[in-house]
Amino acid sequence: MEAPKHEFRWPVRVYIEDTDAGGIVYHARYLHFMERARTEWVRSQGIALRAGLADNISYVVQKMDIHFRQPARLDDELWVSANLVSSGRVWFGFKQQVIRQSDGAMLAEADVKVACVALDTGRPRALPEAMQAVVREITAN
């Protein structure tokens, strides 16, 4: 599989708090790992998260389709990707993967749709201009 042109990966280590008594990662923790990768992707694009809050902007997961392939285990070092693959006026879509660093095994993958909403009402709103510029740049290349 070829890496996307604008691939973003975030390193994650599995801690005991992420696992059950057998040392296997809880399924819900993958959502945490993916959320962190998407958040760090936004930061890597120069978008200030606090500024968005001050401007009454929030980003919320609207839809997620996830496939768990293999378990991650205590002390595993992972790569969690967040790659922009689609967008609309009020949303953008990511392809995300969780890969074990030691052997390159794909542990989970997800398609995630994130919507831009007004904090005060929760209603959809257009992506802010800074985010639109990022989306244009990535989807144009």
Sequence and secondary structure as in RCSB ss.txt:
>XXXX:A:sequence
MEAPKHEFRWPVRVYIEDTDAGGIVYHARYLHFMERARTEWVRSQGIALRAGLADNISYVVQKMDIHFRQPARLD
DELWVSANLVSSGRVWFGFKQQVIRQSDGAMLAEADVKVACVALDTGRPRALPEAMQAVVREITAN
>XXXX:A:secstr
    TT  EEEEE  GGGB TTSBB HHHHHHHHHHHHHHHHHHTT  HHHHHHTTEEEEEEEEEEEE S  BTT
 EEEEE EEEEE SSEEEEEEEEEETTT  EEEEEEEEEEEEETTT  B    HHHHHHHHHHHH 
